[in-house]
Amino acid sequence: MLTNTRVDVVVVGAGLAGLVAARELRAAGATVQVLEARGRVGGRTLNHDLPNGEVVEAGGQFVGPTQKHVLALAKDLGVATFPANDAGDTVYVHGARAKRYSGDIPPDYAALPDIGVMMARLERLTRTIDLAKPWNSPNAAELDKLTTESWARKLSLGRGGVELLEALLASAYGTTAAEASALFTLWYVAGAGDEDHPGSLARLMGVAGGAQESRFVGGSQLLSLRMAEELDGAVTLNAPARRITQTPGGVTVSTDDQAWEADHVIVATPPHLVTQIDFDPLLPAQQAALFARMTFGMLMKCEAIYDRPFWRDQGLSGQGVFRGQSGPVCSMFDNSPPPGEPGVLMGFLGAREWKNWSTRPAHERRGAVLRSFAKVVGPQALEPVDYFEQDWTLEPWTRGGPTSVLAPGVLTELGRWRDVPHGSVHWAGAEHADYWNGFMDGAVRSGKDAAAAVSATTSRPTAARSTETRTEFTTGESP
C-alpha cells in the first residue's frame, strides 16, 4: 500500500457536504484530499442526460425560499435557477376518482376537517421544538414514544388526514408514518425554514413559495461537478474509505490501495454507512448505535419523457397527489428542462409502494407508473418516447433515500451524539443539519460547519460558518 504526502484534512465523500467542506478549507489555506467511493461526484444528486442535450435530475433537485446556503453556493458557482412548473391545476387522485384543483388544499371535503385539525396542531407544536436540542422540547419523551401515524390518528376523525400525510412522507421520507417518531417529524418540519423564518408544513410541501419552487439549470449535480473542477486534482474517485486510524501523530484514512495521512478528517457520508468503516479507536457505542439507526427510507424516482409537455395545453401543471391505494406513485411533478422540451413527468415511488413494486418485473412497474400519470394528465401519458427509473436503494454508497428517518425512541435516547467529533474526526452531510435536514441546503450548511470546526482547531483562518449554532464535544465526553 502506498502512503501519500500528508495533507491537512482528508474529506470522505464527494457529495455536496464533502465538497463544500473541502472548498471552504482550501479557501482558508488548508491542503485537502477528498476520497469518494463512487465513480462520480454528487452523492444523492445525479443528472440524467436527455437526447436533445438537456438534463433531468434523477436525485435531489428542488430548492426554495429560506434555503439560502445552497442558493448562495449556486450563485458563486455560476449555476442559475429556474422556476419549477407550477402553472395550471393540480390533480387529486383518490381511488378511481381524479379531480382538478388549484391552491394548496386538495378538494376532498370529507377529509378537510381531519386535514385542517392536523395541520393546525402540527404547526402549533413545531413552534415548541428546540431545533438544536429536540430532546429538550416540551413533552419530548412522550412525543418520541409515538409514531407519526399514531400521533396523527389521535387527531383524526377518519382516514383522510392520515392518508394525505402518508402521501407526503412517502416522498419526503421514503417511509410510512408508522416508521417515524412523532418528535422526529415535528423537528423535521420545524427545520423547514431558517433563523429568521420558522419552519412550516406549507413551506415543506409547497411549490410556489415552498421547497419545490425552483430547480437548477444544468441539473443539481452540476454544483458538485463545478466544485470538483475547482479542487483540481484533490478528488479521488473509486476510493472508499475502509479504515480510519487515530494516533498521537494524526489520522490515517486507508482505502483499498492507498493511505492518506492528515491532521483532521471530515466524514461526509450517509450516517448508516459510517458504521461500515473500521475505526481505531472505535466509535463510542452510543454514536455507533445512533448512526446505525439513522437508516434511509426506500425511494425510487420514475420519469417518463415525451416530445413535449402536452399537459400544459390542458391547463394542467403536471402535479398530482395520490391518496390511499391509488397506484404506485404517491406524488408527481412536471420535470421538464428549462426550454420546455422534451416534456418530462416525474413520480415518486416510496415507502409501502416501493415495497410492493420494487421487486416486480420492470415492464409491469413501468406500466403501473404510466397509468398513474394517465390519471393526472390523460391517456397520452401511456405513450412516452422514453422512460427511466432511479432506485436509490440499489446505489451501494447510498442504500435508500431520500434521507435518514428516526424511529420512536432514537432521538431522545441517542440524538445528542449526532455531531460529536470522534477525536480528530468530524461529521458532515445533509443529516447533520438542523435546518433543511436531508435537503441540499442542509448538506451545504453541514459542510460549512464542519470546515469551520476544523479551522477553529488550527492556527489557520476560520472558514465561513453558517449561522446555525452547534455544541462541540470531544471523544470520551458524554453529551
Number of C-alpha atoms within 10 A of each C-alpha: 9 9 13 10 9 18 15 20 28 27 31 28 31 30 29 33 36 35 31 28 32 32 21 23 27 18 14 17 14 17 16 23 23 26 26 27 21 19 9 18 28 26 26 24 20 22 19 15 14 13 9 8 7 18 19 25 25 25 23 21 21 22 26 25 18 23 22 16 16 22 21 14 16 19 12 11 15 12 18 15 21 13 17 23 24 18 14 18 19 25 25 23 25 16 12 9 10 16 16 16 15 14 9 12 12 20 15 16 11 12 19 15 15 21 27 14 15 21 17 11 13 19 18 13 17 23 17 16 24 17 21 18 16 22 24 13 20 13 12 20 18 13 22 25 19 21 24 27 19 16 19 24 16 9 15 19 14 14 16 20 25 26 20 20 19 26 24 22 21 27 26 22 27 30 28 23 26 16 19 24 26 28 32 27 23 25 28 23 26 28 27 27 24 18 11 7 12 17 24 22 20 16 21 22 18 15 22 18 15 22 22 22 21 22 24 24 17 20 26 29 25 21 26 25 17 17 22 24 11 13 16 9 10 17 23 20 16 13 20 20 23 16 16 21 16 22 11 6 9 16 24 22 25 23 19 12 10 13 19 20 24 22 19 24 30 27 25 31 25 28 27 19 16 19 16 12 15 16 16 13 13 13 18 15 8 16 20 18 16 22 20 15 18 22 20 23 27 28 31 27 20 22 27 24 23 19 13 14 21 18 19 17 9 12 14 24 23 29 25 27 23 26 26 17 15 17 21 26 30 28 23 25 23 23 25 25 23 19 8 14 15 20 22 24 24 27 27 25 29 33 27 18 22 22 14 13 18 18 9 11 9 12 9 10 18 21 12 17 24 25 19 25 28 15 21 25 24 14 12 13 22 18 13 17 11 13 16 14 18 17 21 22 19 13 14 11 18 20 19 24 29 26 25 24 25 25 24 23 22 22 26 21 14 18 20 20 19 21 21 22 21 21 18 19 23 22 29 33 30 28 25 24 26 26 30 27 23 23 26 26 27 26 30 30 32 32 34 25 29 33 30 21 20 23 22 13 11 13 7 13 14 19 23 15 17 15 10 15 11 14 10 11 15 14 15 12 9 11 15
